[in-house]
């Protein structure tokens, strides 16, 4: 079994504190063969919708070089980025990417609602009733649809992310049931572009997305899928990636991807 974690944050991200070298050591302890760092890169300032003018890639490059030197040949390390909320400034995001070091992999993701919903951060969502919950989910999928149209990334990350905050954080029982048409539209947008999806193991909680949406993606012809934990600390690296592989098999997949210089590398499940 080939084990890889393709969604990991280091202290290069504003919401994590461990070095890339520390995260790599955690991956080695977990028996992983491959680890990809995907620190946050956004056209807005983290936690706001305020535009940011530029992104300094130097800390990321320095951290990665140090991690590779420390890890040696004990694990394969890849450099990636999570391109968050690009819909708030695709031109700024593209200008940032033009200055990036060579990246192996990019995740496209949404963490905020639209301007019409006040640009609210998903982390702080606390809807007052079912109607507001459904409105937030609909708005979120609209943002994801815009991101899919832009499409300058390898996989769409944690597709059902609001459920992490609504259910795990607020104790609700929200779901994307009833949004099948919107989900299908997103999949039909990305699949012809060669864009895949991420199975985010959610650090051992409910997978994002879960089996229902993984099966839909597969039935529509989707093949490219990566596995990532969204680890922000060493203790979460590699969490539930084995279970994630089992879930993919149960949903009809026979292989998953890692990436090298933007090209998918296939591994049998």
C-alpha positions in Angstrom: 0.0 0.0 0.0 1.5 3.3 -1.1 0.8 6.0 1.5 0.8 9.7 0.8 -0.6 12.7 2.5 -1.3 15.5 0.0 -2.8 18.3 2.2 -0.4 19.4 5.0 0.2 22.9 6.5 3.4 24.1 8.1 4.3 27.3 9.9 4.4 29.0 6.4 0.6 29.1 6.8 -0.8 31.6 9.3 -2.9 28.9 11.1 -0.1 26.4 11.8 3.1 26.5 13.8 5.3 23.4 13.0 8.1 23.5 10.6 8.1 21.5 7.4 10.9 19.4 8.8 8.8 18.6 11.9 5.9 17.6 9.7 8.1 15.5 7.5 9.4 13.6 10.6 5.8 12.9 11.6 5.1 11.5 8.2 8.1 9.2 8.4 7.0 8.0 11.8 3.6 7.2 10.3 5.2 5.1 7.6 4.2 7.5 4.7 6.0 7.2 1.4 5.2 10.7 0.2 4.2 14.0 1.7 3.2 17.2 -0.1 3.2 20.6 1.7 0.2 22.7 0.7 0.4 26.0 2.7 -2.1 28.7 2.2 -1.8 31.1 -0.7 -4.7 33.5 -1.2 -5.4 36.8 -3.1 -7.0 38.1 0.1 -5.5 38.5 3.6 -6.0 35.5 5.7 -9.2 35.7 7.7 -10.6 38.6 5.8 -11.7 39.5 2.2 -9.2 42.4 2.1 -7.1 42.1 -1.1 -3.4 41.3 -0.7 -1.0 42.8 -3.2 1.6 40.0 -3.4 2.8 36.8 -1.8 6.4 36.2 -0.5 7.4 32.7 -1.6 10.8 32.9 0.0 9.8 31.4 3.4 8.1 28.5 1.7 11.1 27.7 -0.5 13.5 28.0 2.5 11.4 25.7 4.7 11.1 23.1 1.9 14.8 23.1 1.3 15.5 22.6 5.0 12.9 19.8 5.2 14.4 18.0 2.3 17.9 18.2 3.7 16.7 16.9 7.1 14.6 14.1 5.6 17.1 12.9 3.1 15.9 9.8 1.2 13.6 8.6 4.0 10.5 10.1 2.4 9.6 11.7 -0.9 8.7 15.4 -0.3 6.7 17.5 -2.7 6.0 21.3 -2.7 2.5 22.4 -3.3 0.1 25.2 -2.3 -3.5 25.5 -1.3 -4.9 28.3 -3.5 -7.7 29.5 -1.2 -10.6 31.7 -2.3 -9.1 32.6 -5.7 -12.6 33.8 -6.8 -11.9 37.0 -4.7 -9.1 37.9 -7.1 -8.2 35.5 -9.9 -5.8 38.1 -11.6 -4.0 38.7 -8.3 -3.7 34.9 -7.8 -2.3 34.4 -11.2 0.2 37.1 -10.7 1.3 35.4 -7.5 1.6 32.1 -9.2 3.8 33.6 -11.9 6.4 34.3 -9.2 6.2 30.9 -7.5 9.0 28.4 -7.3 8.3 25.2 -9.2 5.2 23.6 -7.6 4.4 20.0 -7.8 0.7 20.4 -6.9 -2.0 22.9 -6.2 -5.4 22.6 -4.4 -8.2 24.9 -5.2 -10.5 25.6 -2.2 -13.2 27.9 -0.9 -13.2 29.1 2.8 -15.5 32.1 2.5 -19.0 32.8 1.3 -19.7 35.3 -1.5 -19.9 39.1 -1.2 -23.7 38.8 -1.1 -23.3 36.8 2.1 -20.8 39.3 3.5 -17.8 37.2 2.7 -18.3 35.3 5.9 -15.6 32.8 6.8 -16.9 29.2 7.0 -15.1 28.7 10.3 -17.4 31.3 12.0 -20.7 30.2 10.4 -23.5 29.9 12.9 -26.8 29.9 11.1 -29.9 30.5 13.1 -32.1 28.0 11.4 -32.4 25.4 8.6 -33.3 28.0 6.0 -30.1 30.0 6.7 -28.1 26.9 6.7 -29.3 25.9 3.3 -28.8 29.4 2.0 -25.1 29.3 3.2 -24.6 25.9 1.6 -26.0 27.1 -1.7 -23.9 30.2 -1.6 -20.8 28.1 -0.9 -21.4 25.8 -3.9 -21.8 28.9 -6.0 -18.4 30.0 -5.0 -17.0 26.5 -5.7 -18.6 26.6 -9.2 -16.8 29.9 -9.9 -13.6 28.4 -8.7 -14.1 25.3 -11.0 -14.6 27.6 -13.9 -11.3 29.3 -13.2 -9.6 25.9 -12.8 -5.9 26.8 -12.3 -5.2 24.0 -9.9 -4.9 20.2 -9.9 -7.7 19.2 -7.5 -10.7 20.7 -5.8 -10.1 20.5 -2.1 -12.4 19.4 0.7 -15.6 19.9 -1.4 -18.0 19.6 1.6 -15.9 21.7 3.9 -18.8 23.7 5.6 -19.9 20.4 7.3 -16.7 20.4 9.3 -17.7 23.7 11.0 -21.5 23.3 11.0 -21.6 19.7 12.3 -18.3 19.1 14.1 -18.0 22.7 15.4 -21.7 23.7 15.9 -23.3 20.3 16.6 -25.7 20.6 13.7 -26.7 17.8 11.3 -26.3 19.6 8.0 -25.8 17.8 4.7 -25.6 18.6 1.0 -28.5 16.3 0.3 -30.8 18.2 -2.1 -27.8 19.8 -3.9 -27.2 16.9 -6.3 -27.7 19.1 -9.4 -25.2 21.6 -8.2 -22.7 19.0 -7.3 -23.1 17.3 -10.6 -22.6 20.6 -12.4 -19.3 21.2 -10.5 -18.1 17.7 -11.4 -19.1 18.2 -15.1 -17.1 21.4 -15.1 -13.8 20.0 -13.7 -13.7 16.6 -15.2 -13.2 17.7 -18.9 -10.5 20.0 -17.7 -8.5 17.2 -16.2 -9.0 18.6 -12.7 -9.6 16.1 -9.9 -10.9 16.2 -6.4 -9.4 15.6 -3.0 -10.6 13.0 -0.5 -9.9 15.0 2.6 -9.7 12.6 5.5 -10.5 15.5 7.8 -8.1 14.3 10.4 -10.2 11.2 11.1 -13.6 12.8 11.2 -16.3 12.6 8.5 -14.5 12.5 5.1 -14.8 15.6 2.9 -16.5 14.7 0.7 -18.0 11.4 1.8 -19.0 8.3 -0.2 -22.1 9.7 -1.8 -20.2 12.4 -3.6 -17.2 10.3 -4.3 -19.5 7.8 -6.1 -21.2 10.6 -8.1 -17.8 11.9 -9.2 -16.7 8.4 -10.2 -19.9 7.6 -12.1 -19.5 10.8 -14.0 -16.1 9.7 -15.2 -13.9 11.3 -12.6 -10.6 9.5 -11.9 -8.1 11.9 -10.5 -8.3 11.9 -6.7 -5.8 12.7 -4.0 -5.8 11.9 -0.3 -5.0 14.5 2.3 -5.4 15.0 6.0 -5.5 18.8 6.2 -3.0 18.4 9.0 -2.0 21.6 10.8 0.2 19.9 13.4 2.5 16.8 13.4 0.0 14.7 15.3 -2.5 14.8 12.4 -0.1 13.9 9.6 -1.2 10.7 7.8 -4.4 10.4 9.9 -6.9 8.1 8.3 -5.2 7.9 4.9 -5.4 4.1 5.0 -9.2 4.3 5.8 -9.4 6.8 3.0 -8.0 4.3 0.5 -10.5 1.7 1.7 -13.3 4.3 1.1 -12.1 5.0 -2.4 -12.1 1.3 -3.2 -15.6 1.0 -1.9 -16.7 3.8 -4.2 -15.4 2.2 -7.3 -11.9 3.7 -7.6 -8.9 1.4 -8.4 -6.1 4.0 -8.1 -5.3 7.4 -6.6 -2.9 10.2 -7.5 0.1 12.0 -6.3 1.7 14.7 -8.4 5.1 15.7 -9.8 5.4 19.1 -11.4 1.7 19.2 -12.0 1.5 15.7 -13.6 -0.5 12.9 -12.0 1.4 9.9 -10.8 -0.9 6.9 -10.3 -0.9 4.4 -7.4 -3.0 1.3 -7.1 -5.4 1.1 -4.2 
